[in-house]
Amino acid sequence: MEPSSLPGRLWITGAGKGIGRSVALEYAARGWGVAVSARTAADLNEVSRAAIDAKLPGKISPFVCDVTDQDAVKQAFKEVENTIGPLDQVIFNAGAHIPNEARTFSVAPFRTLMEINYLGSINGLSAVIPAFMDRRRGHIAVVSSVAGYRGLPKASAYGATKAALINMCEGLKPELAAAGVTMSVINPGFVRTPLTDKNDFPMPFLMEPEDAAKAIFDGMNKRKFEIAFPTPFVLILKILRMLPYSAYFWVVKKTTGV
């Protein structure tokens, strides 16, 4: 199937701020009808107003939803399609980051991030996959991270959720493709968002959310399986992923001091 940039309908979670907000506005600028979800109604209403103020051709419609509530996600999916019509694309973007260290090891950050980052996407997939497979069409994307490529100090909880998402998408892709459904995994590097604003360390190749949104739209339009950016940072991390452990941990110590 050839890539198409014709306007369609998108539902994106985690759209109140950061990458999700910018993706919603990018799609609306291309004429798409966009349903945005997050836990905070005020954030979603602001995104909708921003599209109106900018006179974007596409409409953004808010649907409050907590991705950790499976029933609420299924209900939101129904409401979205009843309101804006059958979806062409869905992007499960909702996520959080909690730095954690071995010296203060606790179950709490692992449990919280698994509920939001991993199971939040699972809840969405459980609603969307059956409908898309029945229709034999549609495009689903899950936002993971380059942090899922290999383990990083102080990110063992966050990175574990992202690695799980990548593995899950790899497993789902062949089965969904056989049913006519496209699967993508989105692996951003550092993007300037409220989450990365909390980081107290250098962030190489830091991108603006608007540039990340363009990369995501282009990757979805081309139906890529992996949409990863920025390219130089992704290439470096993929090389590191191929190193034996002795070499990898040497590089980690040299670059992080841990």
RAZIGI-V554169 format. One record per residue. N is the residue number from 0. RES is the residue in three letters. SS is DSSP state (a for helix, b for strand, c for the rest). Layout:
BEGIN
n-><N	N>
res-><RES	RES>
ss-><SS	SS>
END
This chain:
BEGIN
n-><0	1	2	3	4	5	6	7	8	9	10	11	12	13	14	15	16	17	18	19	20	21	22	23	24	25	26	27	28	29	30	31	32	33	34	35	36	37	38	39	40	41	42	43	44	45	46	47	48	49	50	51	52	53	54	55	56	57	58	59	60	61	62	63	64	65	66	67	68	69	70	71	72	73	74	75	76	77	78	79	80	81	82	83	84	85	86	87	88	89	90	91	92	93	94	95	96	97	98	99	100	101	102	103	104	105	106	107	108	109	110	111	112	113	114	115	116	117	118	119	120	121	122	123	124	125	126	127	128	129	130	131	132	133	134	135	136	137	138	139	140	141	142	143	144	145	146	147	148	149	150	151	152	153	154	155	156	157	158	159	160	161	162	163	164	165	166	167	168	169	170	171	172	173	174	175	176	177	178	179	180	181	182	183	184	185	186	187	188	189	190	191	192	193	194	195	196	197	198	199	200	201	202	203	204	205	206	207	208	209	210	211	212	213	214	215	216	217	218	219	220	221	222	223	224	225	226	227	228	229	230	231	232	233	234	235	236	237	238	239	240	241	242	243	244	245	246	247	248	249	250	251	252	253	254	255	256	257>
res-><MET	GLU	PRO	SER	SER	LEU	PRO	GLY	ARG	LEU	TRP	ILE	THR	GLY	ALA	GLY	LYS	GLY	ILE	GLY	ARG	SER	VAL	ALA	LEU	GLU	TYR	ALA	ALA	ARG	GLY	TRP	GLY	VAL	ALA	VAL	SER	ALA	ARG	THR	ALA	ALA	ASP	LEU	ASN	GLU	VAL	SER	ARG	ALA	ALA	ILE	ASP	ALA	LYS	LEU	PRO	GLY	LYS	ILE	SER	PRO	PHE	VAL	CYS	ASP	VAL	THR	ASP	GLN	ASP	ALA	VAL	LYS	GLN	ALA	PHE	LYS	GLU	VAL	GLU	ASN	THR	ILE	GLY	PRO	LEU	ASP	GLN	VAL	ILE	PHE	ASN	ALA	GLY	ALA	HIS	ILE	PRO	ASN	GLU	ALA	ARG	THR	PHE	SER	VAL	ALA	PRO	PHE	ARG	THR	LEU	MET	GLU	ILE	ASN	TYR	LEU	GLY	SER	ILE	ASN	GLY	LEU	SER	ALA	VAL	ILE	PRO	ALA	PHE	MET	ASP	ARG	ARG	ARG	GLY	HIS	ILE	ALA	VAL	VAL	SER	SER	VAL	ALA	GLY	TYR	ARG	GLY	LEU	PRO	LYS	ALA	SER	ALA	TYR	GLY	ALA	THR	LYS	ALA	ALA	LEU	ILE	ASN	MET	CYS	GLU	GLY	LEU	LYS	PRO	GLU	LEU	ALA	ALA	ALA	GLY	VAL	THR	MET	SER	VAL	ILE	ASN	PRO	GLY	PHE	VAL	ARG	THR	PRO	LEU	THR	ASP	LYS	ASN	ASP	PHE	PRO	MET	PRO	PHE	LEU	MET	GLU	PRO	GLU	ASP	ALA	ALA	LYS	ALA	ILE	PHE	ASP	GLY	MET	ASN	LYS	ARG	LYS	PHE	GLU	ILE	ALA	PHE	PRO	THR	PRO	PHE	VAL	LEU	ILE	LEU	LYS	ILE	LEU	ARG	MET	LEU	PRO	TYR	SER	ALA	TYR	PHE	TRP	VAL	VAL	LYS	LYS	THR	THR	GLY	VAL>
ss-><c	c	c	c	c	c	c	c	b	b	b	b	b	c	c	c	c	a	a	a	a	a	a	a	a	a	a	a	a	c	c	c	b	b	b	b	b	b	c	c	a	a	a	a	a	a	a	a	a	a	a	a	a	c	c	c	c	c	c	b	b	b	b	b	c	c	c	c	c	a	a	a	a	a	a	a	a	a	a	a	a	a	a	a	c	c	c	c	b	b	b	b	c	c	c	c	c	c	c	c	c	a	a	a	c	c	a	a	a	a	a	a	a	a	a	a	a	a	a	a	a	a	a	a	a	a	a	a	a	a	a	a	a	a	a	c	c	c	b	b	b	b	b	c	c	a	a	a	c	c	c	c	c	c	c	a	a	a	a	a	a	a	a	a	a	a	a	a	a	a	a	a	a	a	a	a	a	a	c	c	c	b	b	b	b	b	b	b	c	c	b	c	c	c	c	a	a	a	c	c	c	c	c	c	c	c	b	c	a	a	a	a	a	a	a	a	a	a	a	a	a	c	c	c	c	b	b	b	b	c	a	a	a	a	a	a	a	a	a	a	a	a	c	c	a	a	a	a	a	a	a	a	a	a	a	a	c	c>
END
